[in-house]
Amino acid sequence: MYKLIYTSFSFILLTVLVAGCSHTADRRLVLADTLMWTAPDSSLAILSHINSDSLTSKEDLAYHALLLTQAQFRCNGNCSSDSLINFALDYYSDNHNREHYTRSLIYKGAYYEFNTNQPVEAMKCYKLAEENADTTDYRNLAQLNFRMGLLYFNNYAGNNLDLDKFQKASHYYEALRDKSMMMKSLYYCVNVIRISDVNEAKRYYNKALSMARELKDTSNIYNIDMDYALMCIEDSSPLQAKKFILDAYRLNKCRFIENNNYYMLALIYANQKDLDSAKYFISLPNQSHNSAYDSLLMYKALKEIALSENNLEQYRIFNSKYNEISNSLEYNETKYKLHGLELQYDNNNKYKANMNIGKMHDIIVLLIALAFLIMLTFLLTHIRNKRNAKKLIDEIKNERSDKFDRLKEELVNSNSRFASVMLAHISVLKNVMAQTYNEPEHYLSKNAEHKIAPIDDSDKAFWNGLYGYLNLKHNNIINRIEKQYPKLSPTEMNVIALICCGFSDSEIAVCKGYRNSKTVKSKRNKIKNKMKLDTMLVDYLHQIM
């Protein structure tokens, strides 16, 4: 009874302690977070009406600061100050809430990027966030890659640094089923790749345009169409580009047109020698709002107009301006700082990862490599053996099929071990020569071993029988050779005996279980050198037989 009371009391106490230590976020904050991506205006409205005095814990205050900063960026593209995000970042810096700490780093980076125009500081925050992010946190990983892609894109990074980020962002947004952000990621992919790979750019374009139409996003339909028109210009299809611009402008009923669209039309009309239209469109943009890329298009159009008018002096001036801007984009310092910073973070992370893995990883890698090496060795050996077996059988097929007839007749009535083994081998060899053996390429396989088991050097009954047969038939030939050449080993004498029976190198290899006839040839040469013969071993044996 006392034990039951004690257990119940302990359980109640533990429950109270857990409840006291845990914290449930304010429901208004949870609701605002839920609406952040689907209805950011509603999220901002909820957060703006929350009085910070009504939040009872520092946890809620930090959460409110993070969400309010995020909502401001989602709705307005920037935030009023960095005090809110600094408070959230300071609170979550101990990383007790990994997802909120990652998010705080993202929006601190966004503040550097949009409010203070410090792309390098923004990249530092993004890389720290990427290092901290959970690999399953697709939302934050998508944002990070999209934001880093824009940093590179806006600083004319080149080398597809921005493309890699936008592709990753698109992958994560696709997993999140966020078609709006996936469309934007693909839109930037079109912008990046349209010069280097037109076909791939068209694939991205079709996918982005399909999503924009599905979402009925008129503004992005227009932007995507304008990028396709620019791609047509760069692909030397000005008429198609012109039709695309005018149709897109008319169909989408846009009330605005960007500077670069006017410059594109000016360039197209200049290419068509319609100088009045070209000059008209190039006069429309507000040049004080030109981006660097707008200026490139402008000078490209002005060059074309000057060239059409045969005004070489103006052409040289505009060409010089064009090259000056192009070079400044190619060699801008921020681009290299961003890339260098990312490489530094990535290399540091790799170094830390390698240091943390330790000896266990090395052992695992070594074991995997060893297993792979063993498997590879086994596979190569198996392939080599199959090739050798087939080659050996092919060699035997070319031998005379009647060469063992007399030997077979002499042994057929004998009951000795030598006779039975020899007859079995002769039978298999004759079948191979006649091409009636079913599995010639697998003659050493388990299915064929019972037909052609190799003759081991330790099979004294067989070898003594063979020696006796040869001595009787050829005037003591084996005894004479053993007496004259005492340094020959039993294995070498066995090879000599088989040669005396009329076996070729390939046939001896089969009888002895060698993988190929080269082994027999090597043994023959060794025997010849031991015997110090001036002629071939086979010729010598035929002479003395």
Stockholm file with secondary structure:
# STOCKHOLM 1.0

chainA/1-545         MYKLIYTSFSFILLTVLVAGCSHTADRRLVLADTLMWTAPDSSLAILSHINSDSLTSKEDLAYHALLLTQAQFRCNGNCSSDSLINFALDYYSDNHNREHYTRSLIYKGAYYEFNTNQPVEAMKCYKLAEENADTTDYRNLAQLNFRMGLLYFNNYAGNNLDLDKFQKASHYYEALRDKSMMMKSLYYCVNVIRISDVNEAKRYYNKALSMARELKDTSNIYNIDMDYALMCIEDSSPLQAKKFILDAYRLNKCRFIENNNYYMLALIYANQKDLDSAKYFISLPNQSHNSAYDSLLMYKALKEIALSENNLEQYRIFNSKYNEISNSLEYNETKYKLHGLELQYDNNNKYKANMNIGKMHDIIVLLIALAFLIMLTFLLTHIRNKRNAKKLIDEIKNERSDKFDRLKEELVNSNSRFASVMLAHISVLKNVMAQTYNEPEHYLSKNAEHKIAPIDDSDKAFWNGLYGYLNLKHNNIINRIEKQYPKLSPTEMNVIALICCGFSDSEIAVCKGYRNSKTVKSKRNKIKNKMKLDTMLVDYLHQIM
#=GR chainA/1-545 SS CHHHHHHHHHHHHHHHHHHHHCCCCCHHHHHHHHTTTTCHHHHHHHHHTCCGGGCCSHHHHHHHHHHHHHHHHHHHSSCSCSHHHHHHHHHHTTCSSHHHHHHHHHHHHHIIIIISCCHHHHHHHHHHHHHHSCTTCHHHHHHHHHHHHHHHHHTTCCTTHHHHHHHHHHHHHHHHTCHHHHHHHHHHHHHHHTTTCHHHHHHHHHHHHHHHHHTTCHHHHHHHHHHHHHHHHHTTCHHHHHHHHHHHHHHHTCSCCCHHHHHHHHHHHHHTTCHHHHHHHHTSSCGGGCCHHHHHHHHHHHHHHHHHTTCHHHHHHHHHHHHHHHHHHHTCHHHHHHHHHHHHHHHHHHHHHHHHHHHHHHHHHHHHHHHHHHHHHHHHHHHHHHHHHHHHHHHHHTSCTTTTHHHHHHHTTCCSHHHHHHHHHHHHHHHHHTTCCSCGGGTTSHHHHTTSCCCCTTCHHHHHHHHHHHHHHTTSHHHHHHHHCTTCCHHHHHHHHHHHTTCCHHHHHHHHTCSSHHHHHHHHHHHHHHHTCSSCHHHHHHHHC
#=GC SS_cons         CHHHHHHHHHHHHHHHHHHHHCCCCCHHHHHHHHTTTTCHHHHHHHHHTCCGGGCCSHHHHHHHHHHHHHHHHHHHSSCSCSHHHHHHHHHHTTCSSHHHHHHHHHHHHHIIIIISCCHHHHHHHHHHHHHHSCTTCHHHHHHHHHHHHHHHHHTTCCTTHHHHHHHHHHHHHHHHTCHHHHHHHHHHHHHHHTTTCHHHHHHHHHHHHHHHHHTTCHHHHHHHHHHHHHHHHHTTCHHHHHHHHHHHHHHHTCSCCCHHHHHHHHHHHHHTTCHHHHHHHHTSSCGGGCCHHHHHHHHHHHHHHHHHTTCHHHHHHHHHHHHHHHHHHHTCHHHHHHHHHHHHHHHHHHHHHHHHHHHHHHHHHHHHHHHHHHHHHHHHHHHHHHHHHHHHHHHHHTSCTTTTHHHHHHHTTCCSHHHHHHHHHHHHHHHHHTTCCSCGGGTTSHHHHTTSCCCCTTCHHHHHHHHHHHHHHTTSHHHHHHHHCTTCCHHHHHHHHHHHTTCCHHHHHHHHTCSSHHHHHHHHHHHHHHHTCSSCHHHHHHHHC
//
